[in-house]
């Protein structure tokens, strides 16, 4: 399979994981404003906040390769970006399995009690880890790494055609878009709950600001497809690729700010302390910015060729 096709398939598989994580993220955000949450015991509130952090980490890991593809590789398909997509997708399954077990614990506990809930949550998380990692590892050992060796032997393509770059760019927008749309929908629903009206005015203002940031994210992510149809009539253009890349990077900024802001509000409400909400928002923002912006910029700087300058003999190198 050509390298560009492998990258496309890997991004499509990431979209499948995003769909599952966005449902859990919506449950954590919107569920925090249900009346029953206020009556949860302290350990359930702690589990709720931990699950919210884990699902945010899952989303962060799944989106990170797309940003690296834009910033580090400039849309080129390389073996490095294929490894990055696979590595981050694999890492995202760990917090995803943990949050799956945590949410199942919270649901089952309300029906069958704590012991049964603990067993159900542990079984769900363990089963997910065994299926996703245990069986996959066993299969990889049986194949003896032949597939990886064949992939490593493939020549690195000299350049990626423009049409492939644009296709990858639009695919990456589709990777980020479902989560942003779901988050926007949950944010809109939250504003019409009774619990939202009881929040302090600063928290409500922050939520409205976060809602605006996520709305901007949706606008940025839809823009490349709109420009492709309306401005360029479906034709591929280097200007479209540059413009689409800028829209995707802008979306990653507003999405990080919006997620961190709403995460802080939910943690403050569930934990009953503005301090923990501010701390959670700060940690989330640092993590998202670190994964989506700082790391790609550092990698991009390292991959740039060294400047050509004169030697001691006056000759250039």
C-alpha positions in Angstrom: 0.0 0.0 0.0 1.4 3.4 -0.9 2.6 5.6 2.0 0.0 8.3 1.3 -2.7 5.8 1.4 -1.5 4.5 4.7 -1.5 8.0 6.2 -5.0 8.5 4.9 -6.2 5.2 6.4 -4.5 6.0 9.7 -6.3 9.4 9.9 -9.6 7.8 9.1 -9.0 5.3 11.9 -8.3 8.3 14.2 -11.7 9.7 13.3 -13.4 6.5 14.5 -11.7 6.9 17.9 -12.7 10.5 18.0 -16.3 9.6 17.7 -16.2 7.4 20.8 -14.2 9.9 22.9 -16.5 12.8 22.0 -19.5 10.9 23.4 -17.7 10.3 26.7 -16.6 13.9 26.8 -20.1 15.1 26.2 -21.4 12.8 29.0 -18.8 14.2 31.4 -19.6 17.9 30.5 -23.4 17.8 30.3 -23.9 15.2 33.0 -22.2 17.5 35.5 -25.2 19.8 35.3 -27.8 17.1 36.1 -29.4 17.4 39.6 -28.2 13.9 40.6 -24.5 14.9 40.4 -24.9 17.3 43.3 -25.9 14.4 45.5 -22.9 12.2 44.5 -20.5 11.1 47.3 -17.0 12.5 47.4 -15.4 9.5 45.8 -17.8 9.6 42.8 -17.1 13.3 42.3 -13.4 12.5 42.3 -13.9 9.8 39.7 -16.0 12.1 37.6 -13.3 14.7 37.5 -10.6 12.1 36.8 -12.7 10.7 33.9 -13.1 14.2 32.5 -9.4 14.7 32.6 -8.7 11.3 31.0 -11.2 11.8 28.1 -9.7 15.3 27.5 -6.3 13.6 27.3 -7.7 11.1 24.8 -9.0 13.9 22.6 -5.6 15.7 22.9 -3.6 12.7 21.8 -5.9 11.9 18.8 -5.7 15.4 17.4 -2.0 15.9 18.0 -0.8 14.0 14.9 -2.9 16.2 12.6 -1.2 19.4 14.0 2.2 17.8 13.6 1.3 16.9 10.0 0.6 20.6 9.3 3.4 22.2 11.3 6.2 19.7 11.1 5.8 18.1 7.7 3.9 20.9 5.9 1.4 18.3 4.7 3.9 15.9 3.3 3.4 12.2 3.8 6.4 10.7 5.6 7.1 7.5 7.5 7.7 9.6 10.6 4.1 11.1 10.5 2.7 7.6 9.9 4.5 6.4 13.0 3.3 9.4 15.0 -0.3 8.8 14.1 0.0 5.1 15.1 1.9 6.0 18.3 -0.6 8.6 19.5 -3.6 6.5 18.5 -2.2 3.6 20.6 -1.4 5.9 23.6 -5.0 7.4 23.4 -6.5 3.9 24.0 -5.0 3.8 27.5 -6.9 6.8 28.9 -9.9 5.8 26.8 -10.1 2.4 28.4 -9.7 4.0 31.9 -12.5 6.5 31.3 -14.7 3.8 29.9 -14.3 1.8 33.1 -14.8 5.0 35.2 -18.0 6.0 33.5 -19.4 2.5 33.7 -18.6 2.5 37.4 -20.6 5.7 37.9 -23.6 4.4 36.0 -23.7 0.9 37.5 -23.3 2.2 41.1 -26.6 4.0 40.9 -28.4 0.7 40.1 -26.5 -2.1 41.8 -24.3 -0.5 44.4 -20.6 0.2 44.8 -19.2 -3.5 44.8 -21.0 -4.4 41.6 -20.0 -1.0 40.0 -16.3 -1.6 40.9 -16.4 -5.0 39.4 -18.1 -3.8 36.2 -15.8 -0.8 35.8 -12.7 -2.9 36.4 -13.9 -5.6 34.0 -14.7 -3.1 31.2 -11.4 -1.3 31.5 -9.4 -4.5 31.7 -11.3 -6.1 28.8 -10.6 -3.0 26.6 -6.9 -3.1 27.4 -6.6 -6.8 26.7 -8.5 -6.6 23.4 -6.7 -3.5 22.2 -3.2 -4.2 23.5 -2.9 -7.9 24.6 -4.4 -9.5 21.5 -2.6 -7.0 19.2 0.7 -7.6 20.9 0.3 -11.4 20.6 -0.6 -11.1 16.9 2.4 -8.9 16.3 4.7 -11.4 17.9 3.3 -14.2 15.7 3.9 -12.3 12.5 7.5 -11.7 13.7 7.4 -8.0 12.7 7.4 -8.9 9.0 4.9 -6.1 8.2 7.0 -3.5 10.0 10.1 -4.6 8.3 8.5 -4.4 4.9 7.1 -0.9 5.7 10.6 0.2 6.9 12.1 -1.0 3.6 9.8 1.2 1.5 11.6 4.3 0.0 10.7 7.6 1.5 8.8 9.6 -1.2 10.5 12.7 -2.4 7.5 14.8 -2.4 3.7 14.5 -1.9 1.4 15.6 -4.8 -0.7 18.7 -4.2 -4.0 16.8 -4.6 -2.9 14.3 -1.9 -1.9 17.1 0.5 -5.2 18.8 0.1 -7.1 15.5 0.6 -5.1 14.9 3.8 -5.8 18.5 5.0 -9.5 18.0 4.5 -9.4 14.7 6.2 -7.6 16.2 9.2 -10.3 18.9 9.4 -12.9 16.0 9.5 -10.9 14.4 12.4 -11.2 17.6 14.5 -14.7 18.7 13.4 -16.9 16.0 15.0 -15.5 16.6 18.5 -15.9 20.4 18.1 -19.5 20.1 16.9 -20.4 17.7 19.7 -18.8 20.0 22.3 -20.7 23.0 20.9 -24.0 21.1 21.1 -23.4 20.1 24.7 -22.3 23.7 25.6 -25.6 25.0 24.1 -27.7 22.5 26.1 -25.9 23.3 29.3 -26.9 26.9 29.2 -30.6 25.9 29.4 -30.2 23.7 32.5 -31.4 24.9 35.9 -28.0 24.1 37.4 -26.3 26.5 35.0 -28.4 29.4 36.3 -27.1 28.7 39.8 -23.4 29.2 38.8 -21.7 32.4 39.8 -21.7 35.1 37.1 -18.0 34.8 36.3 -18.4 31.0 35.6 -21.3 31.7 33.3 -19.3 34.4 31.5 -16.4 31.9 31.0 -18.8 29.3 29.7 -20.2 31.8 27.1 -16.7 32.7 26.1 -15.8 29.0 25.8 -19.0 28.5 23.7 -17.8 31.3 21.4 -14.4 29.8 21.1 -15.8 26.4 20.1 -18.2 28.1 17.6 -15.1 29.7 16.0 -13.4 26.3 15.9 -16.3 24.9 14.0 -16.2 27.8 11.6 -12.4 27.4 11.0 -12.8 23.7 10.4 -15.6 24.0 7.9 -13.9 26.9 6.0 -11.4 24.8 4.0 -14.2 22.7 2.4 -16.2 25.9 1.7 -13.3 27.6 0.1 -12.5 24.5 -1.9 -16.0 24.5 -3.4 -16.8 28.3 -3.6 -13.5 29.9 -4.3 -11.6 27.2 -6.2 -14.5 25.3 -7.7 -13.1 22.1 -6.4 -9.7 22.6 -8.0 -6.5 21.9 -6.1 -4.4 25.0 -5.5 -1.2 25.7 -3.4 -3.1 28.7 -2.1 -5.9 26.5 -0.9 -3.5 24.2 0.9 -1.8 27.1 2.7 -5.1 28.7 3.6 -6.5 25.3 4.8 -3.5 24.8 7.0 -3.9 28.2 8.6 -7.6 27.4 9.3 -6.7 24.1 10.9 -4.0 25.7 13.1 -6.4 28.5 14.2 -9.0 25.8 15.0 -6.5 24.0 17.3 -5.9 27.2 19.2 -9.6 28.1 19.8 -10.4 24.4 20.5 -7.7 24.2 23.2 -8.9 27.4 24.9 -12.6 26.3 24.7 -12.0 22.8 26.1 -9.8 24.1 28.9 -12.3 26.8 29.9 -15.3 24.4 30.1 -13.3 21.7 31.8 -12.5 24.2 34.5 -16.1 25.1 35.0 -17.2 21.5 35.3 -14.4 20.6 37.7 -15.2 23.6 39.9 -18.9 22.6 40.0 -18.4 18.9 40.6 -15.6 19.5 43.2 -17.4 22.4 44.7 -14.3 24.6 44.6 -13.3 27.3 42.2 -9.6 26.7 43.1 -9.7 23.1 41.6 -11.6 24.4 38.6 -8.9 27.0 37.9 -6.1 24.5 38.5 -7.8 21.9 36.2 -8.2 24.5 33.4 -4.6 25.6 33.7 -3.3 22.0 33.6 -5.6 21.2 30.6 -4.5 24.3 28.7 -0.8 23.6 29.3 -1.2 20.0 28.2 -3.2 20.9 25.0 -0.9 23.7 24.0 2.1 21.5 24.8 0.9 18.6 22.6 -0.7 20.7 19.8 1.7 23.7 19.5 4.9 23.6 21.5 6.0 20.1 20.6 5.3 20.5 16.8 7.1 23.8 16.7 10.1 22.3 18.5 10.1 19.4 16.1 9.8 21.7 13.1 12.8 23.7 14.3 14.9 20.6 14.7 14.0 19.3 11.3 15.0 22.6 9.5 18.4 22.3 7.8 21.4 24.0 9.3 22.1 27.5 7.8 24.8 27.7 5.2 27.6 30.0 6.2 31.2 30.8 5.4 34.0 28.6 6.8 37.2 29.8 8.3 38.8 29.7 4.8 36.2 32.0 3.4 34.4 29.2 1.5 30.7 28.4 2.1 29.5 25.1 3.3 
